[in-house]
Amino acid sequence: MFEDFTLWNWLTIASLVVNLITMILVIVSLTKKRSIQVEQQASAQVAASKQTKPAEVAGVVFCRNCGNQFDSSHSSCPSCNATR
């Protein structure tokens, strides 16, 4: 059966086998890439759902001692260390 195969026939068969293997590898890599993207989207959704509400915006106050303004979340003036 294989005695009448020419070099051209063997090269054609080898080419088809290489193309088939390449196609399988591409499909596998695309499937893995898609599954990784799905996992990343799922983890991003979980992380977004676990985020807490942002803290309330702090106001600005003026120091009675030196007159500089600072964030109201501080208990003392960062410039002169005077308490509020």
C-alpha positions as CSV (number, residue, x, y, z in Angstrom):
1,M,0.0,0.0,0.0
2,F,2.7,2.5,1.0
3,E,5.1,1.4,-1.7
4,D,3.6,3.6,-4.4
5,F,3.7,6.8,-2.3
6,T,6.0,9.4,-3.7
7,L,8.0,12.1,-1.9
8,W,5.2,14.6,-2.8
9,N,2.6,12.4,-1.1
10,W,4.7,12.1,2.1
11,L,5.3,15.9,2.2
12,T,1.6,16.5,1.7
13,I,0.8,14.2,4.6
14,A,3.5,15.8,6.8
15,S,2.2,19.2,6.0
16,L,-1.4,18.2,6.9
17,V,-0.2,16.7,10.2
18,V,1.8,19.9,11.1
19,N,-1.2,22.1,10.3
20,L,-3.5,19.9,12.4
21,I,-1.2,20.1,15.4
22,T,-0.9,23.9,15.0
23,M,-4.6,24.3,14.8
24,I,-5.1,22.2,18.0
25,L,-2.5,24.3,19.8
26,V,-4.1,27.5,18.8
27,I,-7.5,26.4,19.9
28,V,-6.1,25.3,23.3
29,S,-4.3,28.5,23.8
30,L,-7.3,30.6,22.9
31,T,-9.5,28.6,25.3
32,K,-7.0,29.1,28.1
33,K,-6.8,32.8,27.4
34,R,-10.6,33.1,27.4
35,S,-10.9,31.2,30.7
36,I,-8.2,33.4,32.3
37,Q,-10.2,36.5,31.2
38,V,-13.4,35.1,32.6
39,E,-11.6,34.4,36.0
40,Q,-10.2,38.0,36.0
41,Q,-13.6,39.5,35.3
42,A,-15.2,37.4,38.1
43,S,-12.5,38.3,40.6
44,A,-12.9,42.0,39.6
45,Q,-16.6,41.8,40.2
46,V,-16.1,40.1,43.6
47,A,-13.5,42.8,44.6
48,A,-15.9,45.6,43.4
49,S,-18.7,44.1,45.5
50,K,-16.5,43.9,48.6
51,Q,-15.4,47.5,48.4
52,T,-16.6,49.6,51.3
53,K,-18.3,52.9,50.9
54,P,-15.8,55.8,50.8
55,A,-15.1,57.6,53.9
56,E,-16.9,60.9,54.4
57,V,-15.2,63.9,53.0
58,A,-13.3,65.8,55.7
59,G,-13.6,69.5,55.9
60,V,-11.0,72.2,56.2
61,V,-10.6,74.1,59.5
62,F,-8.4,77.0,60.5
63,C,-6.0,76.9,63.4
64,R,-7.0,79.4,66.2
65,N,-3.3,79.8,67.1
66,C,-1.5,80.3,63.8
67,G,-4.3,80.7,61.3
68,N,-3.2,78.0,58.9
69,Q,-5.8,75.7,57.4
70,F,-5.7,72.0,57.8
71,D,-7.9,68.9,57.4
72,S,-10.6,68.5,60.0
73,S,-9.7,64.9,60.6
74,H,-6.5,66.0,62.4
75,S,-6.9,66.6,66.1
76,S,-4.1,69.2,66.2
77,C,-2.6,71.7,63.8
78,P,0.3,70.2,61.7
79,S,2.1,73.6,61.7
80,C,2.1,74.6,65.4
81,N,0.7,71.4,67.1
82,A,-2.1,73.4,68.8
83,T,-5.1,71.3,69.7
84,R,-8.4,72.0,68.1
